[in-house]
Amino acid sequence: MRKTISFLSIFVLLSLSFIFTGCSQKSGTCKATKYTSLARQKATMRDYTVLGKRYHPTFVEVGDKMKGISSWYGPNFHGKQTSNGECYDMNGQTAAHKTWPMDTMVKVTNLENGKSTIVRINDRGPFVKGRIIDCSYTAGKQLGLDRMGIARVEIQVVGFAGKVTPQEIIAKQQKTHTQERVMISDFGVQVGAFRRYQGAQIYKGQYGSLDKRYQPLIKRFDDVDGAPLYRVWIMGFRSEEEARDFIDKFHLSGAFIIRQ
């Protein structure tokens, strides 16, 4: 269970933005939503600081793993607002993570007793050194944390927004580099622009097949005289550097990086 926090720490936490202090929000301000809205998702992926330490939320792919200490939180936070705006349900299959995206489905395995469970991230935390995930009461009980308090665990990304990928498929996707990733990045690459929609469709299919991890799309823009221009974008890059690597890898002369 979480350690007792000093009055000063509580004050600091309460003064921070909702994107990383969901558990400290007052009850009655949360919404009974199942998944995170796109606007809220982007907000929770911004860098933030808690108790003097800066955290950098990152994008993940199915199959990504991490090892560390897991804790759990229960009745004292039940009904209060989580970082994605939901009401925390101590009986739900959810968890808090400092940097992974909201709605990431995570398999948590207790390395001390072999028990495992799957949770959905809907909160930020735990802000204690060495701890990588804070499970809901029910999920923690399934792992044996109600008796152990904390335990060393391995966590693995197994899907997003309720969708869980079987382990054999994860292994196959990793070999072929086709594993799913959360698609909420602002970074993209423009590979072409056309007056005719048919030309944009051809480019979308051609460049969208280069790497299945990224999403091709067509965006329409109108000139001042109303004439349409169809731009072909490849979206889903986690950083400007990753988008630049994509351009260099496929020798895309004339392509350039954009941000939505």
C-alpha positions as CSV (number, residue, x, y, z in Angstrom):
1,M,0.0,0.0,0.0
2,R,1.2,3.6,-0.6
3,K,3.3,5.2,2.1
4,T,1.8,7.9,4.2
5,I,2.4,11.3,2.5
6,S,3.3,14.4,4.6
7,F,1.0,17.4,4.7
8,L,3.5,19.3,2.6
9,S,3.6,16.6,-0.1
10,I,-0.2,16.5,-0.2
11,F,-0.3,20.2,-0.6
12,V,2.1,20.1,-3.5
13,L,0.3,17.2,-5.2
14,L,-3.1,19.0,-4.9
15,S,-1.6,22.1,-6.5
16,L,-0.4,20.3,-9.6
17,S,-2.3,19.8,-12.9
18,F,-4.9,17.0,-13.3
19,I,-2.7,15.3,-15.9
20,F,-0.5,13.7,-13.3
21,T,-2.4,13.9,-10.0
22,G,-5.6,12.1,-10.8
23,C,-5.7,10.3,-7.4
24,S,-5.5,13.5,-5.5
25,Q,-8.5,15.2,-7.1
26,K,-11.7,15.7,-5.1
27,S,-14.5,13.2,-5.5
28,G,-17.5,14.3,-7.5
29,T,-15.4,15.9,-10.2
30,C,-14.7,12.8,-12.3
31,K,-16.7,11.4,-15.2
32,A,-18.0,7.9,-15.7
33,T,-16.0,7.4,-18.9
34,K,-14.6,4.1,-20.1
35,Y,-11.7,5.3,-22.2
36,T,-9.7,8.5,-22.6
37,S,-10.7,11.2,-25.0
38,L,-8.2,12.2,-27.7
39,A,-7.8,15.7,-26.2
40,R,-7.3,14.3,-22.7
41,Q,-4.9,11.7,-24.1
42,K,-2.7,14.3,-25.6
43,A,-2.8,16.3,-22.4
44,T,-1.6,13.4,-20.3
45,M,1.4,12.9,-22.7
46,R,3.0,16.2,-21.9
47,D,6.0,16.4,-19.6
48,Y,5.2,17.2,-16.0
49,T,6.9,17.6,-12.6
50,V,6.0,16.1,-9.3
51,L,7.9,16.8,-6.1
52,G,10.8,18.3,-8.0
53,K,11.2,15.4,-10.5
54,R,10.4,15.8,-14.1
55,Y,8.7,12.9,-16.0
56,H,8.5,12.4,-19.8
57,P,5.5,10.4,-20.9
58,T,6.4,8.1,-23.9
59,F,4.7,6.1,-26.6
60,V,4.9,2.4,-26.4
61,E,4.4,-0.7,-28.6
62,V,2.8,-4.0,-27.9
63,G,5.4,-6.2,-26.4
64,D,7.4,-3.5,-24.6
65,K,8.5,-4.6,-21.1
66,M,9.7,-3.1,-17.8
67,K,10.7,-4.5,-14.4
68,G,10.4,-2.9,-11.0
69,I,8.3,-2.6,-7.9
70,S,4.5,-2.7,-7.9
71,S,2.3,-1.3,-5.2
72,W,-1.5,-0.8,-4.9
73,Y,-4.0,1.8,-3.9
74,G,-7.5,1.3,-2.6
75,P,-10.3,2.8,-0.4
76,N,-8.7,6.2,0.3
77,F,-8.8,7.0,-3.4
78,H,-12.0,5.2,-4.4
79,G,-14.4,7.5,-6.3
80,K,-11.8,10.2,-6.9
81,Q,-10.6,11.5,-10.2
82,T,-7.8,9.8,-12.1
83,S,-5.4,11.5,-14.5
84,N,-7.6,10.7,-17.5
85,G,-10.8,12.0,-15.9
86,E,-12.4,8.8,-14.8
87,C,-13.6,7.9,-11.3
88,Y,-11.1,5.6,-9.7
89,D,-12.7,2.2,-9.0
90,M,-10.8,0.2,-6.5
91,N,-12.6,-2.9,-7.8
92,G,-11.7,-2.3,-11.4
93,Q,-8.8,-3.7,-13.4
94,T,-6.8,-0.4,-13.7
95,A,-3.4,1.0,-12.7
96,A,-1.2,4.1,-12.5
97,H,2.0,4.4,-14.5
98,K,4.3,7.5,-14.6
99,T,4.9,7.6,-18.4
100,W,3.0,5.0,-20.4
101,P,-0.1,6.3,-22.3
102,M,-3.6,6.2,-20.9
103,D,-5.6,3.1,-21.9
104,T,-2.5,1.0,-22.4
105,M,-3.3,-2.6,-21.6
106,V,-0.6,-4.1,-19.3
107,K,0.1,-7.6,-18.2
108,V,1.5,-7.4,-14.6
109,T,3.4,-10.5,-13.4
110,N,4.5,-10.9,-9.8
111,L,8.0,-12.3,-10.1
112,E,7.9,-13.5,-6.5
113,N,4.9,-15.8,-6.7
114,G,4.2,-16.1,-10.5
115,K,0.7,-14.6,-10.3
116,S,-0.4,-12.3,-13.1
117,T,-3.2,-10.0,-14.2
118,I,-4.1,-7.5,-16.9
119,V,-4.9,-3.9,-16.1
120,R,-5.6,-0.7,-18.1
121,I,-3.6,2.4,-17.3
122,N,-5.9,5.4,-16.4
123,D,-3.8,7.3,-13.9
124,R,-0.3,8.7,-13.2
125,G,2.0,7.4,-10.5
126,P,3.3,5.9,-8.3
127,F,5.6,8.8,-7.3
128,V,7.9,6.7,-5.1
129,K,11.4,5.8,-6.1
130,G,11.8,2.3,-7.5
131,R,8.0,1.7,-8.1
132,I,6.9,1.4,-11.7
133,I,3.2,0.7,-11.4
134,D,0.4,1.2,-8.9
135,C,-2.4,-1.4,-9.3
136,S,-6.0,-1.0,-8.2
137,Y,-7.1,-2.9,-5.1
138,T,-8.6,-5.8,-7.0
139,A,-5.7,-6.2,-9.4
140,G,-3.3,-6.0,-6.5
141,K,-5.2,-8.7,-4.7
142,Q,-5.0,-10.9,-7.7
143,L,-1.2,-10.5,-7.6
144,G,-1.0,-11.1,-3.9
145,L,-0.1,-7.5,-3.1
146,D,-2.8,-7.3,-0.4
147,R,-0.6,-9.6,1.7
148,M,2.8,-8.6,0.4
149,G,2.2,-4.8,0.2
150,I,4.7,-4.4,-2.7
151,A,6.5,-6.9,-4.9
152,R,8.9,-7.0,-7.8
153,V,7.0,-7.4,-11.1
154,E,7.5,-7.4,-14.8
155,I,5.0,-5.4,-16.8
156,Q,4.3,-5.9,-20.5
157,V,2.3,-3.9,-23.0
158,V,-0.3,-6.3,-24.4
159,G,-2.7,-3.9,-26.2
160,F,-4.7,-0.6,-26.1
161,A,-8.2,0.5,-25.1
162,G,-9.5,-3.0,-24.0
163,K,-7.9,-4.9,-26.8
164,V,-5.5,-7.6,-25.6
165,T,-3.1,-9.3,-28.0
166,P,-2.2,-13.0,-27.4
167,Q,1.4,-13.7,-26.5
168,E,2.0,-15.8,-29.6
169,I,0.8,-13.0,-31.9
170,I,3.0,-10.5,-30.0
171,A,6.1,-12.6,-30.6
172,K,5.2,-12.9,-34.4
173,Q,4.6,-9.1,-34.6
174,Q,7.9,-8.3,-33.0
175,K,9.8,-10.5,-35.5
176,T,8.1,-8.7,-38.4
177,H,8.0,-5.2,-36.7
178,T,4.3,-4.9,-37.2
179,Q,3.3,-4.6,-33.5
180,E,0.6,-2.0,-32.7
181,R,1.4,1.2,-31.0
182,V,-0.8,4.0,-29.6
183,M,-1.5,6.5,-32.3
184,I,-1.6,10.0,-30.6
185,S,1.6,11.6,-31.9
186,D,1.6,15.1,-33.3
187,F,4.5,14.3,-35.6
188,G,4.0,13.2,-39.2
189,V,5.7,13.3,-42.6
190,Q,4.1,14.8,-45.7
191,V,5.0,12.7,-48.7
192,G,2.9,14.4,-51.4
193,A,0.2,17.0,-52.3
194,F,-2.3,16.6,-55.2
195,R,-5.1,18.5,-56.8
196,R,-6.8,15.3,-57.7
197,Y,-8.0,13.0,-54.9
198,Q,-7.1,9.9,-57.0
199,G,-3.5,10.8,-57.0
200,A,-3.5,11.2,-53.2
201,Q,-5.1,7.8,-52.9
202,I,-2.3,6.2,-54.9
203,Y,0.4,7.8,-52.7
204,K,-1.5,6.9,-49.5
205,G,-1.4,3.2,-50.5
206,Q,2.2,3.4,-51.8
207,Y,3.8,5.1,-48.8
208,G,1.5,3.7,-46.2
209,S,2.8,0.2,-46.9
210,L,6.4,1.2,-46.2
211,D,6.1,0.6,-42.4
212,K,2.9,-0.7,-40.9
213,R,3.6,1.0,-37.5
214,Y,2.6,4.3,-39.1
215,Q,-0.8,5.5,-40.3
216,P,-1.3,7.0,-43.8
217,L,-4.0,9.6,-44.2
218,I,-5.2,12.2,-46.7
219,K,-5.9,15.8,-45.5
220,R,-7.9,18.2,-47.6
221,F,-7.0,21.9,-47.6
222,D,-8.8,24.5,-49.7
223,D,-7.1,27.5,-51.4
224,V,-8.4,31.0,-51.0
225,D,-10.4,30.5,-54.2
226,G,-11.9,27.2,-52.8
227,A,-9.8,24.8,-55.0
228,P,-9.0,21.6,-53.0
229,L,-5.5,20.4,-52.3
230,Y,-5.1,16.9,-51.0
231,R,-2.0,16.3,-48.8
232,V,-0.8,12.8,-48.0
233,W,0.6,12.4,-44.5
234,I,2.2,9.5,-42.6
235,M,1.4,9.9,-38.9
236,G,2.3,8.2,-35.7
237,F,5.9,9.2,-35.1
238,R,6.9,9.6,-31.4
239,S,9.4,12.4,-32.1
240,E,10.8,14.7,-34.8
241,E,13.9,12.4,-34.8
242,E,11.9,9.3,-35.5
243,A,10.1,11.1,-38.4
244,R,13.5,12.2,-39.8
245,D,14.8,8.6,-39.6
246,F,11.8,7.5,-41.6
247,I,12.5,10.0,-44.3
248,D,16.2,9.0,-44.4
249,K,15.5,5.3,-44.3
250,F,13.3,5.3,-47.4
251,H,15.1,8.1,-49.2
252,L,12.0,10.3,-49.4
253,S,13.3,13.3,-51.3
254,G,10.8,16.2,-51.1
255,A,9.2,14.8,-47.9
256,F,9.1,17.0,-44.8
257,I,8.0,16.8,-41.2
258,I,4.7,18.3,-40.1
259,R,2.9,18.6,-36.8
260,Q,-0.9,18.6,-36.3
